[in-house]
Amino acid sequence: MKGKGERVSVIGIGNLLMGDDGFGVHVLRFLESRYYFPANVRLVDCGTAGIYMAPVFEETDMVVMIDSASIDGHAPGSIVRLDHKAVRAR
């Protein structure tokens, strides 16, 4: 993170009704219930919002997305960092 004042959004993505597809939302709820976050960090349950997540991206400097996805070349359970160029290309 660049600076303490940087606005950070941690986004949980997934559909709670579709089994493990709700992974991001479950992790977000776990974090909310067990950890304290500073004022510049907000946790956002985006569910299956898709394009409706745009305001979150506009109002933040850094986004951490928690989701389960199949990404070529990575074993299940891998943590993958994608920059904005890689996300845009998908």
PDB file of N, CA, C and O in Angstrom:
ATOM      1  N   MET A   1       0.841  -1.161   0.000  1.00  0.00           N
ATOM      2  CA  MET A   1       0.000   0.000   0.000  1.00  0.00           C
ATOM      3  C   MET A   1       0.890   1.228   0.000  1.00  0.00           C
ATOM      4  O   MET A   1       1.907   1.254   0.693  1.00  0.00           O
ATOM      5  N   LYS A   2       0.527   2.236  -0.758  1.00  0.00           N
ATOM      6  CA  LYS A   2       1.349   3.427  -0.903  1.00  0.00           C
ATOM      7  C   LYS A   2       1.338   4.313   0.323  1.00  0.00           C
ATOM      8  O   LYS A   2       2.397   4.701   0.816  1.00  0.00           O
ATOM      9  N   GLY A   3       0.162   4.639   0.821  1.00  0.00           N
ATOM     10  CA  GLY A   3       0.084   5.551   1.946  1.00  0.00           C
ATOM     11  C   GLY A   3      -1.048   5.198   2.883  1.00  0.00           C
ATOM     12  O   GLY A   3      -1.984   4.490   2.512  1.00  0.00           O
ATOM     13  N   LYS A   4      -0.954   5.705   4.115  1.00  0.00           N
ATOM     14  CA  LYS A   4      -1.980   5.380   5.111  1.00  0.00           C
ATOM     15  C   LYS A   4      -3.345   5.935   4.738  1.00  0.00           C
ATOM     16  O   LYS A   4      -4.364   5.362   5.125  1.00  0.00           O
ATOM     17  N   GLY A   5      -3.390   7.034   3.998  1.00  0.00           N
ATOM     18  CA  GLY A   5      -4.661   7.636   3.631  1.00  0.00           C
ATOM     19  C   GLY A   5      -5.301   7.025   2.406  1.00  0.00           C
ATOM     20  O   GLY A   5      -6.406   7.413   2.026  1.00  0.00           O
ATOM     21  N   GLU A   6      -4.625   6.075   1.781  1.00  0.00           N
ATOM     22  CA  GLU A   6      -5.146   5.450   0.575  1.00  0.00           C
ATOM     23  C   GLU A   6      -6.449   4.715   0.879  1.00  0.00           C
ATOM     24  O   GLU A   6      -6.546   3.994   1.872  1.00  0.00           O
ATOM     25  N   ARG A   7      -7.441   4.901   0.021  1.00  0.00           N
ATOM     26  CA  ARG A   7      -8.733   4.243   0.202  1.00  0.00           C
ATOM     27  C   ARG A   7      -8.655   2.830  -0.377  1.00  0.00           C
ATOM     28  O   ARG A   7      -8.311   2.634  -1.542  1.00  0.00           O
ATOM     29  N   VAL A   8      -8.982   1.855   0.466  1.00  0.00           N
ATOM     30  CA  VAL A   8      -8.893   0.450   0.078  1.00  0.00           C
ATOM     31  C   VAL A   8     -10.268  -0.186   0.226  1.00  0.00           C
ATOM     32  O   VAL A   8     -10.935  -0.008   1.245  1.00  0.00           O
ATOM     33  N   SER A   9     -10.688  -0.928  -0.796  1.00  0.00           N
ATOM     34  CA  SER A   9     -11.930  -1.694  -0.721  1.00  0.00           C
ATOM     35  C   SER A   9     -11.598  -3.172  -0.861  1.00  0.00           C
ATOM     36  O   SER A   9     -10.908  -3.578  -1.797  1.00  0.00           O
ATOM     37  N   VAL A  10     -12.090  -3.969   0.071  1.00  0.00           N
ATOM     38  CA  VAL A  10     -11.960  -5.426   0.006  1.00  0.00           C
ATOM     39  C   VAL A  10     -13.335  -5.930  -0.402  1.00  0.00           C
ATOM     40  O   VAL A  10     -14.311  -5.767   0.331  1.00  0.00           O
ATOM     41  N   ILE A  11     -13.404  -6.541  -1.570  1.00  0.00           N
ATOM     42  CA  ILE A  11     -14.677  -6.948  -2.158  1.00  0.00           C
ATOM     43  C   ILE A  11     -14.832  -8.455  -2.098  1.00  0.00           C
ATOM     44  O   ILE A  11     -13.949  -9.190  -2.541  1.00  0.00           O
ATOM     45  N   GLY A  12     -15.945  -8.920  -1.555  1.00  0.00           N
ATOM     46  CA  GLY A  12     -16.294 -10.335  -1.574  1.00  0.00           C
ATOM     47  C   GLY A  12     -17.268 -10.577  -2.708  1.00  0.00           C
ATOM     48  O   GLY A  12     -18.297  -9.907  -2.802  1.00  0.00           O
ATOM     49  N   ILE A  13     -16.950 -11.534  -3.573  1.00  0.00           N
ATOM     50  CA  ILE A  13     -17.783 -11.817  -4.744  1.00  0.00           C
ATOM     51  C   ILE A  13     -18.261 -13.262  -4.691  1.00  0.00           C
ATOM     52  O   ILE A  13     -17.511 -14.161  -4.309  1.00  0.00           O
ATOM     53  N   GLY A  14     -19.501 -13.475  -5.072  1.00  0.00           N
ATOM     54  CA  GLY A  14     -20.026 -14.832  -5.167  1.00  0.00           C
ATOM     55  C   GLY A  14     -21.499 -14.892  -4.832  1.00  0.00           C
ATOM     56  O   GLY A  14     -22.067 -13.961  -4.261  1.00  0.00           O
ATOM     57  N   ASN A  15     -22.099 -15.996  -5.194  1.00  0.00           N
ATOM     58  CA  ASN A  15     -23.516 -16.230  -4.977  1.00  0.00           C
ATOM     59  C   ASN A  15     -23.658 -17.243  -3.845  1.00  0.00           C
ATOM     60  O   ASN A  15     -23.285 -18.406  -4.000  1.00  0.00           O
ATOM     61  N   LEU A  16     -24.193 -16.807  -2.716  1.00  0.00           N
ATOM     62  CA  LEU A  16     -24.321 -17.695  -1.555  1.00  0.00           C
ATOM     63  C   LEU A  16     -25.199 -18.910  -1.820  1.00  0.00           C
ATOM     64  O   LEU A  16     -25.083 -19.918  -1.122  1.00  0.00           O
ATOM     65  N   LEU A  17     -26.069 -18.831  -2.808  1.00  0.00           N
ATOM     66  CA  LEU A  17     -26.971 -19.944  -3.109  1.00  0.00           C
ATOM     67  C   LEU A  17     -26.328 -21.008  -3.990  1.00  0.00           C
ATOM     68  O   LEU A  17     -26.907 -22.074  -4.195  1.00  0.00           O
ATOM     69  N   MET A  18     -25.133 -20.727  -4.514  1.00  0.00           N
ATOM     70  CA  MET A  18     -24.504 -21.634  -5.472  1.00  0.00           C
ATOM     71  C   MET A  18     -23.290 -22.361  -4.891  1.00  0.00           C
ATOM     72  O   MET A  18     -22.294 -22.545  -5.591  1.00  0.00           O
ATOM     73  N   GLY A  19     -23.355 -22.768  -3.649  1.00  0.00           N
ATOM     74  CA  GLY A  19     -22.275 -23.566  -3.051  1.00  0.00           C
ATOM     75  C   GLY A  19     -20.990 -22.785  -2.902  1.00  0.00           C
ATOM     76  O   GLY A  19     -20.989 -21.683  -2.355  1.00  0.00           O
ATOM     77  N   ASP A  20     -19.878 -23.356  -3.393  1.00  0.00           N
ATOM     78  CA  ASP A  20     -18.584 -22.721  -3.201  1.00  0.00           C
ATOM     79  C   ASP A  20     -18.415 -21.454  -4.039  1.00  0.00           C
ATOM     80  O   ASP A  20     -17.410 -20.759  -3.896  1.00  0.00           O
ATOM     81  N   ASP A  21     -19.366 -21.144  -4.900  1.00  0.00           N
ATOM     82  CA  ASP A  21     -19.307 -19.889  -5.645  1.00  0.00           C
ATOM     83  C   ASP A  21     -19.465 -18.698  -4.704  1.00  0.00           C
ATOM     84  O   ASP A  21     -19.113 -17.579  -5.077  1.00  0.00           O
ATOM     85  N   GLY A  22     -19.983 -18.907  -3.499  1.00  0.00           N
ATOM     86  CA  GLY A  22     -20.128 -17.834  -2.510  1.00  0.00           C
ATOM     87  C   GLY A  22     -18.863 -17.627  -1.688  1.00  0.00           C
ATOM     88  O   GLY A  22     -18.895 -16.954  -0.657  1.00  0.00           O
ATOM     89  N   PHE A  23     -17.771 -18.188  -2.127  1.00  0.00           N
ATOM     90  CA  PHE A  23     -16.514 -18.146  -1.386  1.00  0.00           C
ATOM     91  C   PHE A  23     -16.124 -16.739  -0.953  1.00  0.00           C
ATOM     92  O   PHE A  23     -15.832 -16.519   0.222  1.00  0.00           O
ATOM     93  N   GLY A  24     -16.113 -15.791  -1.869  1.00  0.00           N
ATOM     94  CA  GLY A  24     -15.692 -14.428  -1.546  1.00  0.00           C
ATOM     95  C   GLY A  24     -16.548 -13.776  -0.482  1.00  0.00           C
ATOM     96  O   GLY A  24     -16.030 -13.066   0.381  1.00  0.00           O
ATOM     97  N   VAL A  25     -17.843 -14.005  -0.528  1.00  0.00           N
ATOM     98  CA  VAL A  25     -18.763 -13.434   0.456  1.00  0.00           C
ATOM     99  C   VAL A  25     -18.535 -14.076   1.826  1.00  0.00           C
ATOM    100  O   VAL A  25     -18.558 -13.390   2.848  1.00  0.00           O
ATOM    101  N   HIS A  26     -18.315 -15.389   1.845  1.00  0.00           N
ATOM    102  CA  HIS A  26     -18.047 -16.084   3.110  1.00  0.00           C
ATOM    103  C   HIS A  26     -16.740 -15.587   3.745  1.00  0.00           C
ATOM    104  O   HIS A  26     -16.685 -15.372   4.955  1.00  0.00           O
ATOM    105  N   VAL A  27     -15.704 -15.408   2.944  1.00  0.00           N
ATOM    106  CA  VAL A  27     -14.436 -14.895   3.466  1.00  0.00           C
ATOM    107  C   VAL A  27     -14.624 -13.487   4.007  1.00  0.00           C
ATOM    108  O   VAL A  27     -14.098 -13.158   5.070  1.00  0.00           O
ATOM    109  N   LEU A  28     -15.364 -12.658   3.294  1.00  0.00           N
ATOM    110  CA  LEU A  28     -15.616 -11.287   3.746  1.00  0.00           C
ATOM    111  C   LEU A  28     -16.328 -11.290   5.100  1.00  0.00           C
ATOM    112  O   LEU A  28     -15.956 -10.524   5.990  1.00  0.00           O
ATOM    113  N   ARG A  29     -17.323 -12.122   5.263  1.00  0.00           N
ATOM    114  CA  ARG A  29     -18.045 -12.211   6.543  1.00  0.00           C
ATOM    115  C   ARG A  29     -17.125 -12.692   7.665  1.00  0.00           C
ATOM    116  O   ARG A  29     -17.228 -12.227   8.800  1.00  0.00           O
ATOM    117  N   PHE A  30     -16.233 -13.619   7.344  1.00  0.00           N
ATOM    118  CA  PHE A  30     -15.261 -14.096   8.316  1.00  0.00           C
ATOM    119  C   PHE A  30     -14.358 -12.936   8.763  1.00  0.00           C
ATOM    120  O   PHE A  30     -14.133 -12.745   9.958  1.00  0.00           O
ATOM    121  N   LEU A  31     -13.853 -12.180   7.815  1.00  0.00           N
ATOM    122  CA  LEU A  31     -12.980 -11.044   8.137  1.00  0.00           C
ATOM    123  C   LEU A  31     -13.712 -10.010   8.987  1.00  0.00           C
ATOM    124  O   LEU A  31     -13.163  -9.499   9.963  1.00  0.00           O
ATOM    125  N   GLU A  32     -14.967  -9.703   8.609  1.00  0.00           N
ATOM    126  CA  GLU A  32     -15.761  -8.718   9.355  1.00  0.00           C
ATOM    127  C   GLU A  32     -15.964  -9.135  10.805  1.00  0.00           C
ATOM    128  O   GLU A  32     -15.962  -8.297  11.706  1.00  0.00           O
ATOM    129  N   SER A  33     -16.138 -10.425  11.023  1.00  0.00           N
ATOM    130  CA  SER A  33     -16.457 -10.894  12.365  1.00  0.00           C
ATOM    131  C   SER A  33     -15.231 -11.067  13.270  1.00  0.00           C
ATOM    132  O   SER A  33     -15.375 -11.186  14.486  1.00  0.00           O
ATOM    133  N   ARG A  34     -14.045 -11.083  12.692  1.00  0.00           N
ATOM    134  CA  ARG A  34     -12.864 -11.403  13.500  1.00  0.00           C
ATOM    135  C   ARG A  34     -11.757 -10.357  13.504  1.00  0.00           C
ATOM    136  O   ARG A  34     -10.823 -10.460  14.299  1.00  0.00           O
ATOM    137  N   TYR A  35     -11.839  -9.362  12.642  1.00  0.00           N
ATOM    138  CA  TYR A  35     -10.745  -8.412  12.530  1.00  0.00           C
ATOM    139  C   TYR A  35     -11.249  -6.975  12.546  1.00  0.00           C
ATOM    140  O   TYR A  35     -12.386  -6.689  12.169  1.00  0.00           O
ATOM    141  N   TYR A  36     -10.386  -6.094  12.985  1.00  0.00           N
ATOM    142  CA  TYR A  36     -10.637  -4.659  12.955  1.00  0.00           C
ATOM    143  C   TYR A  36      -9.875  -4.090  11.764  1.00  0.00           C
ATOM    144  O   TYR A  36      -8.719  -4.442  11.530  1.00  0.00           O
ATOM    145  N   PHE A  37     -10.525  -3.214  11.019  1.00  0.00           N
ATOM    146  CA  PHE A  37      -9.875  -2.568   9.880  1.00  0.00           C
ATOM    147  C   PHE A  37      -9.864  -1.063  10.098  1.00  0.00           C
ATOM    148  O   PHE A  37     -10.826  -0.516  10.638  1.00  0.00           O
ATOM    149  N   PRO A  38      -8.798  -0.381   9.691  1.00  0.00           N
ATOM    150  CA  PRO A  38      -8.746   1.071   9.852  1.00  0.00           C
ATOM    151  C   PRO A  38      -9.804   1.767   9.000  1.00  0.00           C
ATOM    152  O   PRO A  38     -10.391   1.154   8.108  1.00  0.00           O
ATOM    153  N   ALA A  39     -10.043   3.030   9.272  1.00  0.00           N
ATOM    154  CA  ALA A  39     -11.118   3.786   8.616  1.00  0.00           C
ATOM    155  C   ALA A  39     -10.963   3.862   7.099  1.00  0.00           C
ATOM    156  O   ALA A  39     -11.960   4.015   6.394  1.00  0.00           O
ATOM    157  N   ASN A  40      -9.750   3.758   6.584  1.00  0.00           N
ATOM    158  CA  ASN A  40      -9.554   3.866   5.133  1.00  0.00           C
ATOM    159  C   ASN A  40      -9.795   2.545   4.396  1.00  0.00           C
ATOM    160  O   ASN A  40      -9.658   2.479   3.174  1.00  0.00           O
ATOM    161  N   VAL A  41     -10.152   1.496   5.140  1.00  0.00           N
ATOM    162  CA  VAL A  41     -10.424   0.188   4.531  1.00  0.00           C
ATOM    163  C   VAL A  41     -11.892  -0.144   4.728  1.00  0.00           C
ATOM    164  O   VAL A  41     -12.403  -0.126   5.848  1.00  0.00           O
ATOM    165  N   ARG A  42     -12.560  -0.448   3.627  1.00  0.00           N
ATOM    166  CA  ARG A  42     -13.965  -0.860   3.754  1.00  0.00           C
ATOM    167  C   ARG A  42     -14.149  -2.228   3.126  1.00  0.00           C
ATOM    168  O   ARG A  42     -13.542  -2.552   2.105  1.00  0.00           O
ATOM    169  N   LEU A  43     -14.998  -3.021   3.757  1.00  0.00           N
ATOM    170  CA  LEU A  43     -15.335  -4.345   3.264  1.00  0.00           C
ATOM    171  C   LEU A  43     -16.681  -4.255   2.564  1.00  0.00           C
ATOM    172  O   LEU A  43     -17.642  -3.719   3.117  1.00  0.00           O
ATOM    173  N   VAL A  44     -16.750  -4.788   1.329  1.00  0.00           N
ATOM    174  CA  VAL A  44     -17.955  -4.637   0.515  1.00  0.00           C
ATOM    175  C   VAL A  44     -18.413  -6.003   0.014  1.00  0.00           C
ATOM    176  O   VAL A  44     -17.671  -6.697  -0.682  1.00  0.00           O
ATOM    177  N   ASP A  45     -19.630  -6.383   0.369  1.00  0.00           N
ATOM    178  CA  ASP A  45     -20.242  -7.608  -0.139  1.00  0.00           C
ATOM    179  C   ASP A  45     -20.864  -7.254  -1.482  1.00  0.00           C
ATOM    180  O   ASP A  45     -21.915  -6.616  -1.531  1.00  0.00           O
ATOM    181  N   CYS A  46     -20.224  -7.663  -2.569  1.00  0.00           N
ATOM    182  CA  CYS A  46     -20.735  -7.352  -3.905  1.00  0.00           C
ATOM    183  C   CYS A  46     -21.554  -8.485  -4.498  1.00  0.00           C
ATOM    184  O   CYS A  46     -22.148  -8.325  -5.564  1.00  0.00           O
ATOM    185  N   GLY A  47     -21.594  -9.623  -3.827  1.00  0.00           N
ATOM    186  CA  GLY A  47     -22.409 -10.730  -4.325  1.00  0.00           C
ATOM    187  C   GLY A  47     -22.138 -11.000  -5.778  1.00  0.00           C
ATOM    188  O   GLY A  47     -21.014 -11.331  -6.155  1.00  0.00           O
ATOM    189  N   THR A  48     -23.161 -10.862  -6.604  1.00  0.00           N
ATOM    190  CA  THR A  48     -23.033 -11.075  -8.052  1.00  0.00           C
ATOM    191  C   THR A  48     -23.319  -9.776  -8.800  1.00  0.00           C
ATOM    192  O   THR A  48     -23.911  -9.795  -9.879  1.00  0.00           O
ATOM    193  N   ALA A  49     -22.904  -8.663  -8.233  1.00  0.00           N
ATOM    194  CA  ALA A  49     -23.266  -7.337  -8.738  1.00  0.00           C
ATOM    195  C   ALA A  49     -22.775  -7.021 -10.141  1.00  0.00           C
ATOM    196  O   ALA A  49     -23.400  -6.211 -10.826  1.00  0.00           O
ATOM    197  N   GLY A  50     -21.695  -7.618 -10.595  1.00  0.00           N
ATOM    198  CA  GLY A  50     -21.196  -7.360 -11.944  1.00  0.00           C
ATOM    199  C   GLY A  50     -20.889  -5.896 -12.180  1.00  0.00           C
ATOM    200  O   GLY A  50     -20.105  -5.299 -11.442  1.00  0.00           O
ATOM    201  N   ILE A  51     -21.494  -5.316 -13.192  1.00  0.00           N
ATOM    202  CA  ILE A  51     -21.227  -3.931 -13.585  1.00  0.00           C
ATOM    203  C   ILE A  51     -21.619  -2.944 -12.484  1.00  0.00           C
ATOM    204  O   ILE A  51     -21.123  -1.818 -12.459  1.00  0.00           O
ATOM    205  N   TYR A  52     -22.491  -3.354 -11.589  1.00  0.00           N
ATOM    206  CA  TYR A  52     -22.918  -2.468 -10.508  1.00  0.00           C
ATOM    207  C   TYR A  52     -21.830  -2.258  -9.452  1.00  0.00           C
ATOM    208  O   TYR A  52     -22.016  -1.488  -8.510  1.00  0.00           O
ATOM    209  N   MET A  53     -20.695  -2.944  -9.613  1.00  0.00           N
ATOM    210  CA  MET A  53     -19.546  -2.722  -8.728  1.00  0.00           C
ATOM    211  C   MET A  53     -18.764  -1.486  -9.142  1.00  0.00           C
ATOM    212  O   MET A  53     -17.880  -1.052  -8.403  1.00  0.00           O
ATOM    213  N   ALA A  54     -19.057  -0.909 -10.290  1.00  0.00           N
ATOM    214  CA  ALA A  54     -18.292   0.222 -10.814  1.00  0.00           C
ATOM    215  C   ALA A  54     -18.096   1.350  -9.801  1.00  0.00           C
ATOM    216  O   ALA A  54     -16.983   1.868  -9.709  1.00  0.00           O
ATOM    217  N   PRO A  55     -19.110   1.762  -9.035  1.00  0.00           N
ATOM    218  CA  PRO A  55     -18.892   2.833  -8.067  1.00  0.00           C
ATOM    219  C   PRO A  55     -17.826   2.504  -7.026  1.00  0.00           C
ATOM    220  O   PRO A  55     -17.120   3.399  -6.561  1.00  0.00           O
ATOM    221  N   VAL A  56     -17.703   1.235  -6.658  1.00  0.00           N
ATOM    222  CA  VAL A  56     -16.679   0.836  -5.693  1.00  0.00           C
ATOM    223  C   VAL A  56     -15.294   1.129  -6.275  1.00  0.00           C
ATOM    224  O   VAL A  56     -14.417   1.629  -5.570  1.00  0.00           O
ATOM    225  N   PHE A  57     -15.101   0.822  -7.548  1.00  0.00           N
ATOM    226  CA  PHE A  57     -13.814   1.061  -8.195  1.00  0.00           C
ATOM    227  C   PHE A  57     -13.539   2.561  -8.346  1.00  0.00           C
ATOM    228  O   PHE A  57     -12.393   2.998  -8.239  1.00  0.00           O
ATOM    229  N   GLU A  58     -14.575   3.333  -8.589  1.00  0.00           N
ATOM    230  CA  GLU A  58     -14.405   4.774  -8.744  1.00  0.00           C
ATOM    231  C   GLU A  58     -14.056   5.468  -7.437  1.00  0.00           C
ATOM    232  O   GLU A  58     -13.398   6.508  -7.444  1.00  0.00           O
ATOM    233  N   GLU A  59     -14.488   4.906  -6.319  1.00  0.00           N
ATOM    234  CA  GLU A  59     -14.323   5.556  -5.017  1.00  0.00           C
ATOM    235  C   GLU A  59     -13.146   5.014  -4.212  1.00  0.00           C
ATOM    236  O   GLU A  59     -13.050   5.283  -3.015  1.00  0.00           O
ATOM    237  N   THR A  60     -12.256   4.263  -4.838  1.00  0.00           N
ATOM    238  CA  THR A  60     -11.164   3.643  -4.090  1.00  0.00           C
ATOM    239  C   THR A  60      -9.855   3.746  -4.843  1.00  0.00           C
ATOM    240  O   THR A  60      -9.836   3.927  -6.060  1.00  0.00           O
ATOM    241  N   ASP A  61      -8.759   3.631  -4.108  1.00  0.00           N
ATOM    242  CA  ASP A  61      -7.430   3.659  -4.714  1.00  0.00           C
ATOM    243  C   ASP A  61      -6.891   2.257  -4.974  1.00  0.00           C
ATOM    244  O   ASP A  61      -6.143   2.039  -5.927  1.00  0.00           O
ATOM    245  N   MET A  62      -7.275   1.307  -4.121  1.00  0.00           N
ATOM    246  CA  MET A  62      -6.825  -0.074  -4.260  1.00  0.00           C
ATOM    247  C   MET A  62      -7.998  -1.001  -3.983  1.00  0.00           C
ATOM    248  O   MET A  62      -8.764  -0.786  -3.043  1.00  0.00           O
ATOM    249  N   VAL A  63      -8.131  -2.033  -4.809  1.00  0.00           N
ATOM    250  CA  VAL A  63      -9.207  -3.004  -4.640  1.00  0.00           C
ATOM    251  C   VAL A  63      -8.593  -4.389  -4.444  1.00  0.00           C
ATOM    252  O   VAL A  63      -7.713  -4.806  -5.197  1.00  0.00           O
ATOM    253  N   VAL A  64      -9.067  -5.086  -3.429  1.00  0.00           N
ATOM    254  CA  VAL A  64      -8.706  -6.485  -3.210  1.00  0.00           C
ATOM    255  C   VAL A  64      -9.996  -7.267  -3.416  1.00  0.00           C
ATOM    256  O   VAL A  64     -10.956  -7.100  -2.664  1.00  0.00           O
ATOM    257  N   MET A  65     -10.017  -8.122  -4.440  1.00  0.00           N
ATOM    258  CA  MET A  65     -11.211  -8.903  -4.743  1.00  0.00           C
ATOM    259  C   MET A  65     -11.011 -10.330  -4.246  1.00  0.00           C
ATOM    260  O   MET A  65      -9.985 -10.955  -4.510  1.00  0.00           O
ATOM    261  N   ILE A  66     -11.999 -10.828  -3.529  1.00  0.00           N
ATOM    262  CA  ILE A  66     -11.958 -12.201  -3.040  1.00  0.00           C
ATOM    263  C   ILE A  66     -13.032 -12.976  -3.792  1.00  0.00           C
ATOM    264  O   ILE A  66     -14.223 -12.680  -3.689  1.00  0.00           O
ATOM    265  N   ASP A  67     -12.588 -13.973  -4.550  1.00  0.00           N
ATOM    266  CA  ASP A  67     -13.505 -14.732  -5.384  1.00  0.00           C
ATOM    267  C   ASP A  67     -12.873 -16.093  -5.657  1.00  0.00           C
ATOM    268  O   ASP A  67     -11.668 -16.277  -5.482  1.00  0.00           O
ATOM    269  N   SER A  68     -13.683 -17.023  -6.078  1.00  0.00           N
ATOM    270  CA  SER A  68     -13.138 -18.296  -6.558  1.00  0.00           C
ATOM    271  C   SER A  68     -13.313 -18.301  -8.071  1.00  0.00           C
ATOM    272  O   SER A  68     -14.393 -18.023  -8.593  1.00  0.00           O
ATOM    273  N   ALA A  69     -12.240 -18.618  -8.747  1.00  0.00           N
ATOM    274  CA  ALA A  69     -12.274 -18.604 -10.210  1.00  0.00           C
ATOM    275  C   ALA A  69     -11.252 -19.596 -10.741  1.00  0.00           C
ATOM    276  O   ALA A  69     -10.239 -19.864 -10.094  1.00  0.00           O
ATOM    277  N   SER A  70     -11.516 -20.124 -11.893  1.00  0.00           N
ATOM    278  CA  SER A  70     -10.564 -20.998 -12.562  1.00  0.00           C
ATOM    279  C   SER A  70      -9.692 -20.123 -13.455  1.00  0.00           C
ATOM    280  O   SER A  70     -10.181 -19.480 -14.383  1.00  0.00           O
ATOM    281  N   ILE A  71      -8.396 -20.109 -13.161  1.00  0.00           N
ATOM    282  CA  ILE A  71      -7.472 -19.285 -13.934  1.00  0.00           C
ATOM    283  C   ILE A  71      -6.418 -20.200 -14.542  1.00  0.00           C
ATOM    284  O   ILE A  71      -5.716 -20.912 -13.824  1.00  0.00           O
ATOM    285  N   ASP A  72      -6.311 -20.179 -15.870  1.00  0.00           N
ATOM    286  CA  ASP A  72      -5.375 -21.051 -16.582  1.00  0.00           C
ATOM    287  C   ASP A  72      -3.976 -20.971 -15.990  1.00  0.00           C
ATOM    288  O   ASP A  72      -3.465 -19.886 -15.711  1.00  0.00           O
ATOM    289  N   GLY A  73      -3.362 -22.142 -15.803  1.00  0.00           N
ATOM    290  CA  GLY A  73      -1.987 -22.211 -15.340  1.00  0.00           C
ATOM    291  C   GLY A  73      -1.819 -22.166 -13.833  1.00  0.00           C
ATOM    292  O   GLY A  73      -0.692 -22.224 -13.339  1.00  0.00           O
ATOM    293  N   HIS A  74      -2.920 -22.064 -13.085  1.00  0.00           N
ATOM    294  CA  HIS A  74      -2.842 -21.994 -11.628  1.00  0.00           C
ATOM    295  C   HIS A  74      -3.622 -23.149 -11.011  1.00  0.00           C
ATOM    296  O   HIS A  74      -4.748 -23.443 -11.414  1.00  0.00           O
ATOM    297  N   ALA A  75      -3.008 -23.792 -10.035  1.00  0.00           N
ATOM    298  CA  ALA A  75      -3.647 -24.911  -9.341  1.00  0.00           C
ATOM    299  C   ALA A  75      -4.790 -24.410  -8.466  1.00  0.00           C
ATOM    300  O   ALA A  75      -4.759 -23.260  -8.029  1.00  0.00           O
ATOM    301  N   PRO A  76      -5.802 -25.243  -8.196  1.00  0.00           N
ATOM    302  CA  PRO A  76      -6.878 -24.851  -7.276  1.00  0.00           C
ATOM    303  C   PRO A  76      -6.293 -24.407  -5.935  1.00  0.00           C
ATOM    304  O   PRO A  76      -5.361 -25.025  -5.420  1.00  0.00           O
ATOM    305  N   GLY A  77      -6.844 -23.342  -5.383  1.00  0.00           N
ATOM    306  CA  GLY A  77      -6.380 -22.811  -4.108  1.00  0.00           C
ATOM    307  C   GLY A  77      -5.277 -21.780  -4.233  1.00  0.00           C
ATOM    308  O   GLY A  77      -4.850 -21.205  -3.232  1.00  0.00           O
ATOM    309  N   SER A  78      -4.811 -21.537  -5.446  1.00  0.00           N
ATOM    310  CA  SER A  78      -3.755 -20.546  -5.650  1.00  0.00           C
ATOM    311  C   SER A  78      -4.267 -19.137  -5.398  1.00  0.00           C
ATOM    312  O   SER A  78      -5.434 -18.830  -5.640  1.00  0.00           O
ATOM    313  N   ILE A  79      -3.388 -18.302  -4.915  1.00  0.00           N
ATOM    314  CA  ILE A  79      -3.687 -16.874  -4.784  1.00  0.00           C
ATOM    315  C   ILE A  79      -3.028 -16.197  -5.969  1.00  0.00           C
ATOM    316  O   ILE A  79      -1.823 -16.336  -6.178  1.00  0.00           O
ATOM    317  N   VAL A  80      -3.813 -15.467  -6.742  1.00  0.00           N
ATOM    318  CA  VAL A  80      -3.327 -14.864  -7.972  1.00  0.00           C
ATOM    319  C   VAL A  80      -3.492 -13.354  -7.906  1.00  0.00           C
ATOM    320  O   VAL A  80      -4.562 -12.855  -7.557  1.00  0.00           O
ATOM    321  N   ARG A  81      -2.444 -12.638  -8.237  1.00  0.00           N
ATOM    322  CA  ARG A  81      -2.508 -11.178  -8.295  1.00  0.00           C
ATOM    323  C   ARG A  81      -2.596 -10.774  -9.755  1.00  0.00           C
ATOM    324  O   ARG A  81      -1.731 -11.114 -10.562  1.00  0.00           O
ATOM    325  N   LEU A  82      -3.655 -10.042 -10.081  1.00  0.00           N
ATOM    326  CA  LEU A  82      -3.853  -9.546 -11.435  1.00  0.00           C
ATOM    327  C   LEU A  82      -3.850  -8.021 -11.388  1.00  0.00           C
ATOM    328  O   LEU A  82      -4.547  -7.419 -10.571  1.00  0.00           O
ATOM    329  N   ASP A  83      -3.073  -7.407 -12.254  1.00  0.00           N
ATOM    330  CA  ASP A  83      -3.127  -5.951 -12.319  1.00  0.00           C
ATOM    331  C   ASP A  83      -4.280  -5.530 -13.224  1.00  0.00           C
ATOM    332  O   ASP A  83      -4.924  -6.373 -13.847  1.00  0.00           O
ATOM    333  N   HIS A  84      -4.534  -4.251 -13.293  1.00  0.00           N
ATOM    334  CA  HIS A  84      -5.696  -3.765 -14.051  1.00  0.00           C
ATOM    335  C   HIS A  84      -5.626  -4.144 -15.522  1.00  0.00           C
ATOM    336  O   HIS A  84      -6.670  -4.330 -16.146  1.00  0.00           O
ATOM    337  N   LYS A  85      -4.442  -4.266 -16.096  1.00  0.00           N
ATOM    338  CA  LYS A  85      -4.318  -4.648 -17.499  1.00  0.00           C
ATOM    339  C   LYS A  85      -4.769  -6.092 -17.714  1.00  0.00           C
ATOM    340  O   LYS A  85      -5.456  -6.391 -18.691  1.00  0.00           O
ATOM    341  N   ALA A  86      -4.386  -6.979 -16.810  1.00  0.00           N
ATOM    342  CA  ALA A  86      -4.764  -8.382 -16.925  1.00  0.00           C
ATOM    343  C   ALA A  86      -6.261  -8.573 -16.736  1.00  0.00           C
ATOM    344  O   ALA A  86      -6.874  -9.391 -17.423  1.00  0.00           O
ATOM    345  N   VAL A  87      -6.847  -7.834 -15.823  1.00  0.00           N
ATOM    346  CA  VAL A  87      -8.299  -7.949 -15.571  1.00  0.00           C
ATOM    347  C   VAL A  87      -9.069  -7.424 -16.777  1.00  0.00           C
ATOM    348  O   VAL A  87     -10.056  -8.028 -17.195  1.00  0.00           O
ATOM    349  N   ARG A  88      -8.634  -6.331 -17.324  1.00  0.00           N
ATOM    350  CA  ARG A  88      -9.309  -5.736 -18.483  1.00  0.00           C
ATOM    351  C   ARG A  88      -9.272  -6.684 -19.682  1.00  0.00           C
ATOM    352  O   ARG A  88     -10.201  -6.696 -20.489  1.00  0.00           O
ATOM    353  N   ALA A  89      -8.212  -7.472 -19.803  1.00  0.00           N
ATOM    354  CA  ALA A  89      -8.042  -8.352 -20.952  1.00  0.00           C
ATOM    355  C   ALA A  89      -8.916  -9.591 -20.887  1.00  0.00           C
ATOM    356  O   ALA A  89      -9.077 -10.279 -21.896  1.00  0.00           O
ATOM    357  N   ARG A  90      -9.481  -9.893 -19.732  1.00  0.00           N
ATOM    358  CA  ARG A  90     -10.248 -11.143 -19.577  1.00  0.00           C
ATOM    359  C   ARG A  90     -11.633 -10.991 -20.054  1.00  0.00           C
ATOM    360  O   ARG A  90     -12.414 -11.942 -19.998  1.00  0.00           O
TER     361      ARG A  90
END
